[in-house]
């Protein structure tokens, strides 16, 4: 049954994960040396979690009361006091956890393990993992001592295999020679074991932090340049590019004035500059082109400015009329896709009156 319980504890309840985590936490406390009393108890609890249905947690003082070291015992009491609030909270949480697991029925095996470990979690200092047989023997001896106390008899010696009983006035007791009694391990060997583990793991860790800590945790420093080297570089003038080496940027004037020439019914030429009229597209009609030339010759000079829709807006200086609007109204040209409203209105009137290109259609 115990073997079956241990199997169920590990599968499906994954008890080995509990054992590994508890043992590693105990090892971490032991490495610090300061928390060695606490760490040794947690490591023993990790061993208990490996086979909780065949093992039990007992006190070291129950195994061998005479093996306690005074200084170690005093220091352990300090650790117990410091651990008390944390142990109390963890113990209460484990009691609640065990109760809830019992309510699930299927979690009863897990609840048994949690209940058996609650006392050690509350106070792991000075605890040892032993087999169930050893724990039962310790309980039996404690019961005999309690019985002797009630009967007013002196405490009886602990029996050893192969010893015969001797009769005394107070009853039958067992004579046991101290040299035949099996030695029990107490705080002394456990302390030595803890110090060995702490030194074996802690010394390399401390040396690593001392020698590699500044390199691992220091922020990367950027390379600095001496001021004497930097100053000449700051004062070094930038090379000057000759003006002749820079190609001139051709700038288009925003306004033109002069005597216009007709290139087509939607394009003028002023001072050799080709100026498409804004909002117009030319028509291939000789009569319209001839009439446009005649009008431009009578209009005199013009002033042309860039139009928002693209192209140029040219105004006759003599008549004050927009050349593009006159051409659209006379049927000399047609409105372009981006033509403003007044050009479209002029084209509509020319179509209605059959002027220019609209006369032929």
Secondary structure, DSSP 8 states (H G I E B T S, - for coil): -HHHHHHHHHTTT-HHHHHHHHHHHHHHHHHTSTTHHHHHHHHHHHHHHHSTTTEEEEEHHHH-GGG--HHHHHHHHHHHHHHHHHHHHHHHHHHHHHHHHHHTSTTHHHHHHHHHHHHHHH--TTEEEEEHHHHHHHHHHHHHHHHHHHHT--------TT--EEEETTEEEE---GGGS-----HHHHHHHHHHHHHHHHHHHHHHHHHHHHHHHS--------HHHHHHHHHS------GGGS-------SEEEEEEEEEETTEEEETTEEEEBTTEEE---HHHHHHHHHHHHHH-EEEEEE-TTSSEEEEETTT--BHHHHHHHHTSEEE-TT--HHHHHHHHHHHHHT-THHHH-
